[in-house]
Amino acid sequence: MSLMKTSLHQKHIDLGAKMAPFAGFDMPLQYSSVKEESQAVRSNCGIFDVSHMGEFLVEGEDAEKFLDYMVTNDFSGAGENKAVYSPLCREDGTVIDDLIAYKLAPKKVLICVNAANIEKDWAWFEKHVSNFNCTLTNQSDEYSLIAVQGPKTEEIFKTLELLSTEEFPYYSVKESSFNGETVLLARTGYTGEDGFEVFCSHDTAALLWDKLIACGALPCGLAARDVLRLEVCYPLYGHEITDEVTPLDAALKWTVKLNKEDFIGKNALADYKPRFRLAKLSLDKGIPREGYEVLNADSDVIGKVVSGTMSVALGKGIALCHIEADKFPENKEFKIRVRKNEFEANYHTKSFINGGHK
């Protein structure tokens, strides 16, 4: 089966990116090095082609009501032009996907879903929309999406006249214009740094990509994205979140609003006892990788690494781990088995680094 290509695919080839299959697309894994790209986002500005993500548009009288029923987080309570992160669950509380929904207007909502789940999510939304007075359209092929991340992003956007001087809070969305075309700027992202995600047409994306590079932004690939999101402990579908777990298993209790009138999965989650607890662990020696065993002080297996990498910012191995809830050690002493060796792990109560988002 041939891989799909984003509108920026040839740009990545021309820049010499190392390409790799991801969610059915041929995507850039890295351009220069993971270290250089990660550091650019932490200290300057990096750009990511995330056009493989899916976009659904909901319009009509019940647009907000529909979204609020479909997701576990509180969407109706969010103000206009706000973005809301939320799991999308089945009736039994297991996760279909995690998404960001943007309240563009009182009767207009844009939903951004993971590339690997576009078809699954679409079928789920389509199954339920007929009960509400609104329309649902799949616009995944209409949008290109560029994530621009790093402390210099705002400065670059002002150079390109993408931003006015108006206040633009974190997790909000607004329209702007570029090259005579309306684009959507969302102050969201998955690196922990300040930045924006730009929804635009394919032609505008190609022009914007070149302009951003000319202004000093560094193209970054999926490998750097994974290091950056793991350093700030952001969950990723397929790792911390899967079809087999609930949001409560993945330390996402804050996204489950049981005080809402109703949403899919509410009854199951109201009485749910989590099977797992999420542990943030680092190693002074060795690099933890997905699937490695997590042990207690007596070397009993109590869980597994669901995401692991070498942190560029910290210069050490870091991991997010699912620990069986009834085996979570009170003394917080953990080890990770790296191949045949057991390494003492450091337990963290907060994310590995803070990031710099506003």
Secondary structure as the mmCIF struct_conf table of DSSP 4:
data_model
#
loop_
_struct_conf.conf_type_id
_struct_conf.id
_struct_conf.beg_label_comp_id
_struct_conf.beg_label_asym_id
_struct_conf.beg_label_seq_id
_struct_conf.end_label_comp_id
_struct_conf.end_label_asym_id
_struct_conf.end_label_seq_id
HELX_LH_PP_P HELX_LH_PP_P1 SER A 2 LEU A 3
STRN STRN1 MET A 4 MET A 4
TURN_TY1_P TURN_TY1_P1 SER A 7 LEU A 8
HELX_RH_AL_P HELX_RH_AL_P1 HIS A 9 ASP A 14
TURN_TY1_P TURN_TY1_P2 LEU A 15 GLY A 16
HELX_LH_PP_P HELX_LH_PP_P2 ALA A 17 ALA A 17
STRN STRN2 LYS A 18 PHE A 22
TURN_TY1_P TURN_TY1_P3 ALA A 23 GLY A 24
STRN STRN3 PHE A 25 GLN A 30
BEND BEND1 TYR A 31 SER A 32
HELX_RH_AL_P HELX_RH_AL_P2 VAL A 34 SER A 43
BEND BEND2 ASN A 44 ASN A 44
STRN STRN4 GLY A 46 ASP A 49
TURN_TY1_P TURN_TY1_P4 SER A 51 HIS A 52
BEND BEND3 MET A 53 MET A 53
STRN STRN5 GLY A 54 GLU A 59
BEND BEND4 GLY A 60 GLY A 60
TURN_TY1_P TURN_TY1_P5 GLU A 61 ASP A 62
HELX_RH_AL_P HELX_RH_AL_P3 ALA A 63 MET A 70
STRN STRN6 VAL A 71 VAL A 71
BEND BEND5 THR A 72 ASN A 73
TURN_TY1_P TURN_TY1_P6 SER A 76 GLY A 77
BEND BEND6 ALA A 78 ALA A 78
HELX_LH_PP_P HELX_LH_PP_P3 GLY A 79 GLY A 79
TURN_TY1_P TURN_TY1_P7 GLU A 80 ASN A 81
STRN STRN7 LYS A 82 LYS A 82
STRN STRN8 ALA A 83 CYS A 89
TURN_TY1_P TURN_TY1_P8 GLU A 91 ASP A 92
BEND BEND7 GLY A 93 GLY A 93
STRN STRN9 VAL A 95 ALA A 105
TURN_TY1_P TURN_TY1_P9 PRO A 106 LYS A 107
STRN STRN10 LYS A 108 VAL A 113
HELX_RH_3T_P HELX_RH_3T_P1 ALA A 115 ASN A 117
HELX_RH_AL_P HELX_RH_AL_P4 ILE A 118 VAL A 129
TURN_TY1_P TURN_TY1_P10 SER A 130 ASN A 131
BEND BEND8 PHE A 132 ASN A 133
STRN STRN11 THR A 135 ASN A 138
TURN_TY1_P TURN_TY1_P11 SER A 140 GLU A 142
STRN STRN12 SER A 144 GLN A 149
BEND BEND9 GLY A 150 GLY A 150
TURN_TY1_P TURN_TY1_P12 PRO A 151 LYS A 152
HELX_RH_AL_P HELX_RH_AL_P5 THR A 153 THR A 159
TURN_TY1_P TURN_TY1_P13 LEU A 160 GLU A 161
BEND BEND10 THR A 165 GLU A 166
TURN_TY1_P TURN_TY1_P14 TYR A 170 TYR A 171
STRN STRN13 SER A 172 SER A 172
STRN STRN14 VAL A 173 PHE A 178
TURN_TY1_P TURN_TY1_P15 ASN A 179 GLY A 180
STRN STRN15 GLU A 181 ALA A 186
BEND BEND11 ARG A 187 ARG A 187
BEND BEND12 TYR A 190 ASP A 194
STRN STRN16 GLY A 195 CYS A 200
HELX_RH_AL_P HELX_RH_AL_P6 HIS A 202 ALA A 214
TURN_TY1_P TURN_TY1_P16 CYS A 215 GLY A 216
HELX_LH_PP_P HELX_LH_PP_P4 ALA A 217 ALA A 217
STRN STRN17 LEU A 218 PRO A 219
HELX_RH_AL_P HELX_RH_AL_P7 LEU A 222 GLU A 231
TURN_TY1_P TURN_TY1_P17 VAL A 232 CYS A 233
STRN STRN18 TYR A 237 TYR A 237
TURN_TY1_P TURN_TY1_P18 GLY A 238 GLU A 240
STRN STRN19 ILE A 241 ILE A 241
TURN_TY1_P TURN_TY1_P19 ASP A 243 GLU A 244
BEND BEND13 VAL A 245 VAL A 245
TURN_TY1_P TURN_TY1_P20 PRO A 247 ALA A 251
HELX_RH_3T_P HELX_RH_3T_P2 LYS A 253 THR A 255
TURN_TY1_P TURN_TY1_P21 LEU A 258 ASN A 259
BEND BEND14 LYS A 260 GLU A 261
TURN_TY1_P TURN_TY1_P22 ILE A 264 GLY A 265
HELX_RH_AL_P HELX_RH_AL_P8 LYS A 266 ALA A 270
TURN_TY1_P TURN_TY1_P23 ASP A 271 ASP A 271
BEND BEND15 ARG A 275 ARG A 275
STRN STRN20 PHE A 276 LEU A 283
BEND BEND16 ASP A 284 GLY A 286
TURN_TY1_P TURN_TY1_P24 GLU A 290 GLY A 291
STRN STRN21 GLU A 293 LEU A 295
TURN_TY1_P TURN_TY1_P25 ALA A 297 ASP A 298
STRN STRN22 VAL A 301 MET A 310
TURN_TY1_P TURN_TY1_P26 VAL A 312 LEU A 314
BEND BEND17 GLY A 315 LYS A 316
STRN STRN23 GLY A 317 GLU A 324
HELX_RH_3T_P HELX_RH_3T_P3 ALA A 325 LYS A 327
TURN_TY1_P TURN_TY1_P27 GLU A 330 ASN A 331
STRN STRN24 PHE A 334 VAL A 338
TURN_TY1_P TURN_TY1_P28 ARG A 339 LYS A 340
STRN STRN25 ASN A 341 HIS A 348
BEND BEND18 THR A 349 LYS A 350
BEND BEND19 PHE A 352 ILE A 353
#
